[in-house]
Amino acid sequence: MTVAAPLELRIGDLLRLRKKHPCGSRAWAVVRLGADIGLVCDGCRHRILMDRLDVERRFTEYLARGPEPE
């Protein structure tokens, strides 16, 4: 069994997730990292916390990358 590498997330990343938010947007900005990932909807600015496993499952692509960590 192979284990997928964890998703490399940075504060400021813009992600596209599989399901649409009720406002119609699929783009989310990463605003917090940890066991839970803080996301802000790019359409209506609604803020949510989602656990890392759910974000990795729903992730489809990077729309933009945040700054490189130092």
Biopython code that builds the backbone (N, CA, C, O; Angstrom):
import numpy as np
from Bio.PDB.StructureBuilder import StructureBuilder

atoms = [
    (1, "MET", "N", (0.842, -1.178, 0.000)),
    (1, "MET", "CA", (0.000, 0.000, 0.000)),
    (1, "MET", "C", (0.890, 1.245, 0.000)),
    (1, "MET", "O", (1.815, 1.348, 0.806)),
    (2, "THR", "N", (0.611, 2.183, -0.898)),
    (2, "THR", "CA", (1.393, 3.421, -0.950)),
    (2, "THR", "C", (0.660, 4.531, -0.206)),
    (2, "THR", "O", (-0.568, 4.610, -0.221)),
    (3, "VAL", "N", (1.425, 5.361, 0.428)),
    (3, "VAL", "CA", (0.859, 6.490, 1.177)),
    (3, "VAL", "C", (1.148, 7.760, 0.400)),
    (3, "VAL", "O", (2.295, 8.022, 0.038)),
    (4, "ALA", "N", (0.110, 8.554, 0.138)),
    (4, "ALA", "CA", (0.288, 9.806, -0.592)),
    (4, "ALA", "C", (1.007, 10.820, 0.291)),
    (4, "ALA", "O", (0.807, 10.858, 1.505)),
    (5, "ALA", "N", (1.840, 11.634, -0.333)),
    (5, "ALA", "CA", (2.546, 12.684, 0.404)),
    (5, "ALA", "C", (1.526, 13.724, 0.869)),
    (5, "ALA", "O", (0.568, 14.015, 0.153)),
    (6, "PRO", "N", (1.727, 14.280, 2.054)),
    (6, "PRO", "CA", (0.782, 15.292, 2.526)),
    (6, "PRO", "C", (0.804, 16.522, 1.624)),
    (6, "PRO", "O", (1.832, 16.863, 1.040)),
    (7, "LEU", "N", (-0.321, 17.166, 1.523)),
    (7, "LEU", "CA", (-0.473, 18.364, 0.710)),
    (7, "LEU", "C", (0.353, 19.492, 1.329)),
    (7, "LEU", "O", (0.242, 19.757, 2.526)),
    (8, "GLU", "N", (1.182, 20.157, 0.517)),
    (8, "GLU", "CA", (2.000, 21.261, 1.018)),
    (8, "GLU", "C", (1.189, 22.547, 0.920)),
    (8, "GLU", "O", (0.994, 23.088, -0.169)),
    (9, "LEU", "N", (0.723, 23.027, 2.058)),
    (9, "LEU", "CA", (-0.090, 24.241, 2.090)),
    (9, "LEU", "C", (0.703, 25.381, 2.698)),
    (9, "LEU", "O", (1.544, 25.168, 3.571)),
    (10, "ARG", "N", (0.433, 26.589, 2.233)),
    (10, "ARG", "CA", (1.036, 27.811, 2.767)),
    (10, "ARG", "C", (-0.080, 28.811, 3.022)),
    (10, "ARG", "O", (-1.119, 28.781, 2.363)),
    (11, "ILE", "N", (0.143, 29.689, 3.981)),
    (11, "ILE", "CA", (-0.805, 30.781, 4.207)),
    (11, "ILE", "C", (-0.797, 31.638, 2.944)),
    (11, "ILE", "O", (0.270, 31.996, 2.444)),
    (12, "GLY", "N", (-1.958, 31.964, 2.435)),
    (12, "GLY", "CA", (-2.058, 32.769, 1.223)),
    (12, "GLY", "C", (-2.333, 31.952, -0.027)),
    (12, "GLY", "O", (-2.611, 32.525, -1.080)),
    (13, "ASP", "N", (-2.262, 30.601, 0.062)),
    (13, "ASP", "CA", (-2.602, 29.766, -1.089)),
    (13, "ASP", "C", (-4.069, 29.949, -1.456)),
    (13, "ASP", "O", (-4.915, 30.143, -0.583)),
    (14, "LEU", "N", (-4.363, 29.885, -2.740)),
    (14, "LEU", "CA", (-5.735, 29.901, -3.229)),
    (14, "LEU", "C", (-5.985, 28.523, -3.830)),
    (14, "LEU", "O", (-5.324, 28.124, -4.788)),
    (15, "LEU", "N", (-6.950, 27.799, -3.255)),
    (15, "LEU", "CA", (-7.220, 26.417, -3.634)),
    (15, "LEU", "C", (-8.564, 26.297, -4.330)),
    (15, "LEU", "O", (-9.471, 27.093, -4.089)),
    (16, "ARG", "N", (-8.686, 25.305, -5.187)),
    (16, "ARG", "CA", (-9.992, 24.938, -5.733)),
    (16, "ARG", "C", (-10.367, 23.616, -5.085)),
    (16, "ARG", "O", (-9.604, 22.651, -5.132)),
    (17, "LEU", "N", (-11.553, 23.579, -4.477)),
    (17, "LEU", "CA", (-12.054, 22.366, -3.849)),
    (17, "LEU", "C", (-13.144, 21.745, -4.721)),
    (17, "LEU", "O", (-13.708, 22.406, -5.593)),
    (18, "ARG", "N", (-13.428, 20.481, -4.475)),
    (18, "ARG", "CA", (-14.329, 19.710, -5.316)),
    (18, "ARG", "C", (-15.756, 20.238, -5.323)),
    (18, "ARG", "O", (-16.347, 20.404, -6.390)),
    (19, "LYS", "N", (-16.318, 20.505, -4.145)),
    (19, "LYS", "CA", (-17.714, 20.937, -4.067)),
    (19, "LYS", "C", (-17.819, 22.454, -4.029)),
    (19, "LYS", "O", (-16.952, 23.139, -3.487)),
    (20, "LYS", "N", (-18.894, 22.965, -4.613)),
    (20, "LYS", "CA", (-19.143, 24.410, -4.585)),
    (20, "LYS", "C", (-19.672, 24.827, -3.223)),
    (20, "LYS", "O", (-20.387, 24.074, -2.563)),
    (21, "HIS", "N", (-19.315, 26.029, -2.814)),
    (21, "HIS", "CA", (-19.906, 26.658, -1.639)),
    (21, "HIS", "C", (-21.301, 27.123, -2.055)),
    (21, "HIS", "O", (-21.516, 27.358, -3.244)),
    (22, "PRO", "N", (-22.248, 27.266, -1.145)),
    (22, "PRO", "CA", (-23.591, 27.724, -1.540)),
    (22, "PRO", "C", (-23.609, 29.037, -2.337)),
    (22, "PRO", "O", (-24.561, 29.288, -3.076)),
    (23, "CYS", "N", (-22.581, 29.871, -2.198)),
    (23, "CYS", "CA", (-22.540, 31.122, -2.969)),
    (23, "CYS", "C", (-22.145, 30.858, -4.427)),
    (23, "CYS", "O", (-22.267, 31.751, -5.266)),
    (24, "GLY", "N", (-21.673, 29.640, -4.739)),
    (24, "GLY", "CA", (-21.311, 29.292, -6.107)),
    (24, "GLY", "C", (-19.819, 29.233, -6.375)),
    (24, "GLY", "O", (-19.412, 28.766, -7.439)),
    (25, "SER", "N", (-18.990, 29.692, -5.445)),
    (25, "SER", "CA", (-17.536, 29.713, -5.632)),
    (25, "SER", "C", (-16.919, 28.379, -5.225)),
    (25, "SER", "O", (-17.404, 27.720, -4.306)),
    (26, "ARG", "N", (-15.849, 27.985, -5.911)),
    (26, "ARG", "CA", (-15.078, 26.800, -5.531)),
    (26, "ARG", "C", (-13.672, 27.180, -5.087)),
    (26, "ARG", "O", (-12.863, 26.299, -4.795)),
    (27, "ALA", "N", (-13.364, 28.469, -5.029)),
    (27, "ALA", "CA", (-12.035, 28.959, -4.658)),
    (27, "ALA", "C", (-12.019, 29.326, -3.173)),
    (27, "ALA", "O", (-12.929, 29.983, -2.668)),
    (28, "TRP", "N", (-10.954, 28.882, -2.485)),
    (28, "TRP", "CA", (-10.791, 29.136, -1.057)),
    (28, "TRP", "C", (-9.367, 29.586, -0.775)),
    (28, "TRP", "O", (-8.417, 29.032, -1.329)),
    (29, "ALA", "N", (-9.216, 30.586, 0.082)),
    (29, "ALA", "CA", (-7.901, 31.082, 0.493)),
    (29, "ALA", "C", (-7.538, 30.472, 1.843)),
    (29, "ALA", "O", (-8.377, 30.394, 2.741)),
    (30, "VAL", "N", (-6.284, 30.040, 1.983)),
    (30, "VAL", "CA", (-5.789, 29.469, 3.242)),
    (30, "VAL", "C", (-5.364, 30.617, 4.150)),
    (30, "VAL", "O", (-4.523, 31.434, 3.775)),
    (31, "VAL", "N", (-5.954, 30.677, 5.360)),
    (31, "VAL", "CA", (-5.622, 31.746, 6.309)),
    (31, "VAL", "C", (-5.067, 31.220, 7.629)),
    (31, "VAL", "O", (-4.595, 32.002, 8.455)),
    (32, "ARG", "N", (-5.119, 29.898, 7.837)),
    (32, "ARG", "CA", (-4.609, 29.317, 9.086)),
    (32, "ARG", "C", (-4.137, 27.898, 8.797)),
    (32, "ARG", "O", (-4.786, 27.157, 8.058)),
    (33, "LEU", "N", (-2.994, 27.521, 9.388)),
    (33, "LEU", "CA", (-2.457, 26.174, 9.228)),
    (33, "LEU", "C", (-2.319, 25.510, 10.586)),
    (33, "LEU", "O", (-2.104, 26.185, 11.592)),
    (34, "GLY", "N", (-2.441, 24.212, 10.616)),
    (34, "GLY", "CA", (-2.335, 23.425, 11.835)),
    (34, "GLY", "C", (-3.071, 22.126, 11.602)),
    (34, "GLY", "O", (-3.184, 21.668, 10.465)),
    (35, "ALA", "N", (-3.582, 21.519, 12.687)),
    (35, "ALA", "CA", (-4.387, 20.308, 12.536)),
    (35, "ALA", "C", (-5.658, 20.652, 11.756)),
    (35, "ALA", "O", (-6.125, 19.863, 10.935)),
    (36, "ASP", "N", (-6.209, 21.831, 12.020)),
    (36, "ASP", "CA", (-7.345, 22.355, 11.259)),
    (36, "ASP", "C", (-6.825, 23.437, 10.327)),
    (36, "ASP", "O", (-5.923, 24.194, 10.684)),
    (37, "ILE", "N", (-7.392, 23.505, 9.140)),
    (37, "ILE", "CA", (-7.002, 24.508, 8.151)),
    (37, "ILE", "C", (-8.100, 25.571, 8.114)),
    (37, "ILE", "O", (-9.277, 25.250, 7.953)),
    (38, "GLY", "N", (-7.710, 26.829, 8.264)),
    (38, "GLY", "CA", (-8.659, 27.939, 8.158)),
    (38, "GLY", "C", (-8.770, 28.356, 6.705)),
    (38, "GLY", "O", (-7.763, 28.635, 6.053)),
    (39, "LEU", "N", (-10.003, 28.401, 6.194)),
    (39, "LEU", "CA", (-10.258, 28.767, 4.801)),
    (39, "LEU", "C", (-11.255, 29.908, 4.738)),
    (39, "LEU", "O", (-12.156, 30.013, 5.571)),
    (40, "VAL", "N", (-11.079, 30.770, 3.729)),
    (40, "VAL", "CA", (-12.020, 31.857, 3.478)),
    (40, "VAL", "C", (-12.510, 31.710, 2.044)),
    (40, "VAL", "O", (-11.711, 31.624, 1.111)),
    (41, "CYS", "N", (-13.831, 31.682, 1.876)),
    (41, "CYS", "CA", (-14.424, 31.565, 0.547)),
    (41, "CYS", "C", (-14.077, 32.812, -0.269)),
    (41, "CYS", "O", (-14.224, 33.937, 0.208)),
    (42, "ASP", "N", (-13.618, 32.599, -1.492)),
    (42, "ASP", "CA", (-13.235, 33.719, -2.354)),
    (42, "ASP", "C", (-14.454, 34.458, -2.905)),
    (42, "ASP", "O", (-14.332, 35.593, -3.366)),
    (43, "GLY", "N", (-15.623, 33.827, -2.860)),
    (43, "GLY", "CA", (-16.832, 34.458, -3.384)),
    (43, "GLY", "C", (-17.510, 35.366, -2.362)),
    (43, "GLY", "O", (-17.764, 36.539, -2.637)),
    (44, "CYS", "N", (-17.804, 34.814, -1.173)),
    (44, "CYS", "CA", (-18.593, 35.575, -0.191)),
    (44, "CYS", "C", (-17.820, 35.910, 1.084)),
    (44, "CYS", "O", (-18.375, 36.522, 1.997)),
    (45, "ARG", "N", (-16.533, 35.513, 1.158)),
    (45, "ARG", "CA", (-15.652, 35.782, 2.303)),
    (45, "ARG", "C", (-16.088, 35.047, 3.578)),
    (45, "ARG", "O", (-15.672, 35.434, 4.670)),
    (46, "HIS", "N", (-16.917, 33.992, 3.469)),
    (46, "HIS", "CA", (-17.298, 33.176, 4.624)),
    (46, "HIS", "C", (-16.076, 32.414, 5.106)),
    (46, "HIS", "O", (-15.312, 31.886, 4.298)),
    (47, "ARG", "N", (-15.884, 32.354, 6.422)),
    (47, "ARG", "CA", (-14.704, 31.738, 7.018)),
    (47, "ARG", "C", (-15.072, 30.404, 7.657)),
    (47, "ARG", "O", (-16.057, 30.322, 8.391)),
    (48, "ILE", "N", (-14.289, 29.357, 7.386)),
    (48, "ILE", "CA", (-14.538, 28.039, 7.978)),
    (48, "ILE", "C", (-13.229, 27.431, 8.472)),
    (48, "ILE", "O", (-12.146, 27.861, 8.075)),
    (49, "LEU", "N", (-13.339, 26.430, 9.339)),
    (49, "LEU", "CA", (-12.228, 25.579, 9.747)),
    (49, "LEU", "C", (-12.544, 24.178, 9.258)),
    (49, "LEU", "O", (-13.645, 23.674, 9.481)),
    (50, "MET", "N", (-11.585, 23.544, 8.592)),
    (50, "MET", "CA", (-11.779, 22.194, 8.083)),
    (50, "MET", "C", (-10.552, 21.379, 8.476)),
    (50, "MET", "O", (-9.428, 21.875, 8.396)),
    (51, "ASP", "N", (-10.757, 20.134, 8.899)),
    (51, "ASP", "CA", (-9.572, 19.362, 9.282)),
    (51, "ASP", "C", (-8.744, 19.027, 8.046)),
    (51, "ASP", "O", (-9.262, 18.928, 6.933)),
    (52, "ARG", "N", (-7.458, 18.858, 8.270)),
    (52, "ARG", "CA", (-6.476, 18.693, 7.186)),
    (52, "ARG", "C", (-6.846, 17.539, 6.249)),
    (52, "ARG", "O", (-6.694, 17.663, 5.033)),
    (53, "LEU", "N", (-7.325, 16.434, 6.791)),
    (53, "LEU", "CA", (-7.673, 15.275, 5.977)),
    (53, "LEU", "C", (-8.802, 15.613, 4.998)),
    (53, "LEU", "O", (-8.757, 15.207, 3.837)),
    (54, "ASP", "N", (-9.814, 16.356, 5.463)),
    (54, "ASP", "CA", (-10.917, 16.755, 4.576)),
    (54, "ASP", "C", (-10.431, 17.692, 3.474)),
    (54, "ASP", "O", (-10.859, 17.569, 2.327)),
    (55, "VAL", "N", (-9.543, 18.624, 3.809)),
    (55, "VAL", "CA", (-9.007, 19.531, 2.790)),
    (55, "VAL", "C", (-8.247, 18.728, 1.740)),
    (55, "VAL", "O", (-8.408, 18.969, 0.543)),
    (56, "GLU", "N", (-7.424, 17.779, 2.172)),
    (56, "GLU", "CA", (-6.650, 16.974, 1.230)),
    (56, "GLU", "C", (-7.564, 16.127, 0.351)),
    (56, "GLU", "O", (-7.265, 15.916, -0.824)),
    (57, "ARG", "N", (-8.663, 15.644, 0.897)),
    (57, "ARG", "CA", (-9.609, 14.834, 0.137)),
    (57, "ARG", "C", (-10.358, 15.661, -0.909)),
    (57, "ARG", "O", (-10.618, 15.185, -2.014)),
    (58, "ARG", "N", (-10.702, 16.901, -0.556)),
    (58, "ARG", "CA", (-11.517, 17.746, -1.437)),
    (58, "ARG", "C", (-10.706, 18.605, -2.403)),
    (58, "ARG", "O", (-11.264, 19.183, -3.335)),
    (59, "PHE", "N", (-9.401, 18.693, -2.187)),
    (59, "PHE", "CA", (-8.509, 19.517, -3.000)),
    (59, "PHE", "C", (-8.479, 19.021, -4.450)),
    (59, "PHE", "O", (-8.380, 17.819, -4.698)),
    (60, "THR", "N", (-8.567, 19.972, -5.419)),
    (60, "THR", "CA", (-8.408, 19.591, -6.829)),
    (60, "THR", "C", (-7.195, 20.261, -7.457)),
    (60, "THR", "O", (-6.463, 19.622, -8.213)),
    (61, "GLU", "N", (-6.962, 21.562, -7.152)),
    (61, "GLU", "CA", (-5.796, 22.244, -7.732)),
    (61, "GLU", "C", (-5.485, 23.528, -6.988)),
    (61, "GLU", "O", (-6.324, 24.083, -6.278)),
    (62, "TYR", "N", (-4.239, 23.991, -7.173)),
    (62, "TYR", "CA", (-3.827, 25.307, -6.690)),
    (62, "TYR", "C", (-4.213, 26.333, -7.748)),
    (62, "TYR", "O", (-3.899, 26.149, -8.924)),
    (63, "LEU", "N", (-4.882, 27.401, -7.353)),
    (63, "LEU", "CA", (-5.163, 28.512, -8.262)),
    (63, "LEU", "C", (-4.045, 29.546, -8.169)),
    (63, "LEU", "O", (-3.712, 30.202, -9.156)),
    (64, "ALA", "N", (-3.473, 29.685, -6.984)),
    (64, "ALA", "CA", (-2.323, 30.585, -6.754)),
    (64, "ALA", "C", (-1.606, 30.079, -5.515)),
    (64, "ALA", "O", (-2.220, 29.471, -4.638)),
    (65, "ARG", "N", (-0.307, 30.330, -5.444)),
    (65, "ARG", "CA", (0.470, 29.911, -4.298)),
    (65, "ARG", "C", (0.831, 31.111, -3.447)),
    (65, "ARG", "O", (1.088, 32.199, -3.961)),
    (66, "GLY", "N", (0.847, 30.898, -2.120)),
    (66, "GLY", "CA", (1.263, 31.936, -1.199)),
    (66, "GLY", "C", (2.777, 32.075, -1.211)),
    (66, "GLY", "O", (3.461, 31.329, -1.913)),
    (67, "PRO", "N", (3.307, 33.020, -0.445)),
    (67, "PRO", "CA", (4.763, 33.230, -0.418)),
    (67, "PRO", "C", (5.490, 32.025, 0.171)),
    (67, "PRO", "O", (4.959, 31.316, 1.026)),
    (68, "GLU", "N", (6.722, 31.808, -0.307)),
    (68, "GLU", "CA", (7.577, 30.721, 0.200)),
    (68, "GLU", "C", (7.896, 30.977, 1.666)),
    (68, "GLU", "O", (8.160, 32.115, 2.056)),
    (69, "PRO", "N", (7.872, 29.905, 2.495)),
    (69, "PRO", "CA", (8.287, 30.099, 3.898)),
    (69, "PRO", "C", (9.801, 30.350, 3.964)),
    (69, "PRO", "O", (10.564, 29.847, 3.140)),
    (70, "GLU", "N", (10.204, 31.120, 4.940)),
    (70, "GLU", "CA", (11.624, 31.462, 5.058)),
    (70, "GLU", "C", (12.412, 30.395, 5.759)),
    (70, "GLU", "O", (13.622, 30.536, 5.935)),
]
sb = StructureBuilder()
sb.init_structure("model")
sb.init_model(0)
sb.init_chain("A")
sb.init_seg("    ")
for serial, (resi, resn, name, xyz) in enumerate(atoms, 1):
    if name == "N":
        sb.init_residue(resn, " ", resi, " ")
    sb.init_atom(name, np.array(xyz, "f"), 0.0, 1.0, " ", f" {name:<3s}", serial, name[0])
structure = sb.get_structure()
